[in-house]
Amino acid sequence: MDDKRYIHSLIREGEHQQQDFKYRVSDACKLAKSVSAFANTDGGRLLIGVRDDGNLSGVRSEEEIFMMHQAAYRYCKPEASIKFDTYHIEGRTIVIATVPPSTRKPICAIDSEGKARAYIRINDENIVASPVHLILWRESQKTKGAIMTYDGTIRQLLDAMPTKQTLNQIVRQSRLPRHKVITLLARLIRFGTVSWQYTNQQFLFSII
């Protein structure tokens, strides 16, 4: 498959969990959000120089290419792994930035004020990770073979989750400290007892 067919085959897929279109790169901080989201989820690719409607705009300057590198290496903490491939089709330059899933989650994006936030990719959106995700990633990096004891505190937490609940609802209904609820939810997700989903711009947790 030649470059033109390859690029257009990707464009036909549209934006999804592992693909995002960027018309142009004017802000490395904004691009870092996409890099963070892909790295913290399933990996993915950015088609840079492609409009949201799939039409080609092309990368127009060396400055845009410089900002792509800045997004991964300066505005992601720790630095994200990323590979850039350049294609020249129809008189335009298209760059594909491929981001593998990180083994050092969370990869945080640094905003213009210097604040670090971790993102995850849900469908075609970059969403700020919940506090539960941050603890889950930390827990997942611990030695395998860990065990979990289902004691009275966990039962108290699970009793507060008769249906899908937000973190704030669980804290309120369980009457447990917020930091304790976050840690226990992360562990229960890790051990397959609790699941999460993102609906109506909020994270919901439920017993499996």
VMD Tcl script that draws the C-alpha trace (Angstrom):
set ca {
  {0.00 0.00 0.00}
  {1.44 3.37 -1.00}
  {1.58 6.35 1.37}
  {-1.53 8.03 -0.06}
  {-3.70 4.95 0.32}
  {-2.31 4.27 3.77}
  {-3.07 7.77 5.09}
  {-6.55 7.81 3.59}
  {-7.28 4.35 5.03}
  {-6.45 5.70 8.49}
  {-8.57 8.81 7.92}
  {-11.56 6.63 6.98}
  {-11.37 5.08 10.45}
  {-12.17 8.49 11.93}
  {-11.23 9.52 15.44}
  {-11.56 6.75 18.00}
  {-10.00 5.22 21.11}
  {-6.59 4.91 19.47}
  {-6.63 7.66 16.86}
  {-6.89 11.44 16.96}
  {-6.72 14.10 14.23}
  {-4.84 17.37 14.73}
  {-5.39 20.14 12.18}
  {-2.27 21.97 13.35}
  {0.07 22.15 16.33}
  {-0.10 25.60 17.88}
  {0.32 24.61 21.52}
  {2.62 21.85 22.78}
  {0.73 21.75 26.10}
  {-2.54 20.83 24.36}
  {-0.84 18.16 22.27}
  {0.69 16.71 25.44}
  {-2.84 15.92 26.68}
  {-3.36 13.53 23.77}
  {0.07 11.98 24.31}
  {-0.72 11.47 28.01}
  {-4.14 9.98 27.26}
  {-2.80 7.47 24.74}
  {0.16 6.52 26.95}
  {-2.08 5.91 29.96}
  {-4.63 3.84 28.06}
  {-4.13 1.55 25.05}
  {-1.65 3.61 23.07}
  {-2.61 5.30 19.83}
  {-1.62 7.62 17.03}
  {-2.03 11.29 16.22}
  {-2.53 12.21 12.58}
  {-1.10 15.71 12.49}
  {-2.05 17.85 9.51}
  {-5.54 16.31 9.24}
  {-8.72 18.28 9.95}
  {-11.56 16.90 12.06}
  {-13.56 16.28 8.87}
  {-10.71 14.18 7.45}
  {-9.46 16.71 4.91}
  {-5.72 17.26 4.68}
  {-4.28 20.54 5.92}
  {-0.66 19.47 6.22}
  {2.06 20.41 8.68}
  {3.10 23.88 7.61}
  {6.29 24.73 9.46}
  {9.35 23.42 11.26}
  {7.95 25.08 14.38}
  {5.02 22.66 14.41}
  {7.41 19.71 14.22}
  {9.47 21.21 17.06}
  {6.33 21.53 19.21}
  {5.45 17.88 18.58}
  {8.74 16.86 20.15}
  {8.24 19.35 22.97}
  {4.84 17.82 23.74}
  {6.33 14.39 24.40}
  {9.68 15.29 25.90}
  {9.13 18.56 27.75}
  {5.43 18.72 28.52}
  {4.98 15.09 29.56}
  {6.25 13.86 32.91}
  {7.86 11.40 32.85}
  {8.81 11.68 29.18}
  {6.50 9.71 26.91}
  {7.73 7.28 24.31}
  {6.72 8.49 20.86}
  {7.67 7.80 17.26}
  {7.23 10.27 14.40}
  {6.72 9.20 10.78}
  {6.43 11.75 7.99}
  {4.42 11.27 4.80}
  {4.23 13.54 1.75}
  {0.96 13.20 -0.14}
  {-1.07 15.51 -2.35}
  {1.49 18.27 -1.87}
  {1.13 18.21 1.91}
  {3.18 16.88 4.80}
  {1.36 14.61 7.24}
  {3.01 13.44 10.46}
  {1.88 10.36 12.35}
  {2.91 10.40 16.01}
  {2.60 6.90 17.45}
  {2.40 6.59 21.24}
  {2.69 3.13 22.84}
  {0.95 2.33 26.13}
  {3.32 3.32 28.94}
  {4.77 0.89 31.46}
  {5.35 3.85 33.81}
  {1.83 5.15 34.33}
  {0.79 7.81 34.96}
  {2.24 9.95 32.19}
  {1.17 13.48 33.11}
  {0.71 16.43 30.76}
  {2.08 19.76 31.99}
  {-0.24 22.69 31.33}
  {0.70 26.32 30.66}
  {0.70 27.04 34.40}
  {3.03 24.15 35.16}
  {0.37 21.91 36.67}
  {0.61 18.19 35.92}
  {-2.51 16.17 35.11}
  {-2.85 12.59 33.92}
  {-5.33 11.86 31.12}
  {-6.95 8.72 29.81}
  {-8.49 8.06 26.41}
  {-12.18 7.17 26.32}
  {-13.59 6.69 22.82}
  {-12.43 9.86 21.00}
  {-11.95 12.04 24.10}
  {-9.05 12.85 26.40}
  {-10.38 12.78 29.97}
  {-8.61 13.80 33.19}
  {-7.93 10.59 35.12}
  {-9.79 10.11 38.39}
  {-7.94 9.86 41.74}
  {-8.83 6.16 41.67}
  {-6.90 5.69 38.42}
  {-3.81 7.30 39.94}
  {-3.82 4.85 42.86}
  {-4.72 1.93 40.58}
  {-1.63 2.58 38.45}
  {0.54 2.75 41.56}
  {-0.98 -0.47 42.92}
  {-0.54 -2.23 39.57}
  {3.21 -1.59 39.66}
  {3.58 -3.45 42.94}
  {4.87 -7.00 43.11}
  {2.52 -9.52 41.54}
  {0.97 -12.09 43.81}
  {-0.48 -9.57 46.25}
  {-3.54 -10.67 48.20}
  {-6.52 -8.74 49.52}
  {-8.47 -9.46 52.68}
  {-12.18 -8.71 52.53}
  {-12.63 -7.24 56.00}
  {-15.34 -5.14 57.62}
  {-14.10 -1.92 56.05}
  {-14.37 -3.34 52.55}
  {-17.83 -4.70 53.31}
  {-18.82 -1.24 54.53}
  {-17.59 0.20 51.23}
  {-19.34 -2.40 49.08}
  {-22.60 -1.94 50.99}
  {-22.48 1.71 49.92}
  {-22.51 0.66 46.24}
  {-25.92 -0.95 45.56}
  {-25.83 0.61 42.08}
  {-23.39 2.61 39.99}
  {-22.07 5.42 42.15}
  {-19.71 8.37 41.81}
  {-16.70 8.63 44.10}
  {-18.36 11.40 46.11}
  {-21.53 9.33 46.56}
  {-19.54 6.35 47.81}
  {-17.59 8.50 50.27}
  {-20.82 10.02 51.58}
  {-22.75 6.76 51.88}
  {-19.91 4.63 53.28}
  {-18.86 7.31 55.78}
  {-15.26 6.30 55.21}
  {-12.41 8.80 54.71}
  {-12.09 9.88 51.07}
  {-8.46 8.74 50.77}
  {-9.46 5.32 52.15}
  {-12.29 4.95 49.65}
  {-9.98 5.88 46.76}
  {-7.37 3.32 47.82}
  {-9.91 0.53 48.38}
  {-11.69 1.17 45.07}
  {-8.37 0.97 43.24}
  {-7.55 -2.34 44.91}
  {-11.01 -3.76 44.27}
  {-10.73 -2.81 40.59}
  {-7.32 -4.45 40.43}
  {-8.71 -7.67 41.93}
  {-11.75 -7.70 39.65}
  {-14.43 -7.00 42.26}
  {-15.35 -3.47 41.12}
  {-15.49 -1.92 37.65}
  {-15.66 1.66 36.44}
  {-17.21 3.48 33.50}
  {-17.39 7.05 32.26}
  {-20.90 8.33 31.68}
  {-22.29 11.86 31.39}
  {-18.90 13.38 32.16}
  {-18.39 11.50 35.41}
  {-16.77 8.27 36.58}
  {-19.12 5.66 38.02}
  {-18.07 2.63 40.06}
  {-20.04 -0.58 40.56}
  {-19.67 -4.11 41.90}
  {-19.04 -6.69 39.19}
}
mol new
graphics top color blue
foreach p $ca { graphics top sphere $p radius 0.5 }
foreach p [lrange $ca 0 end-1] q [lrange $ca 1 end] { graphics top cylinder $p $q radius 0.2 }
display resetview
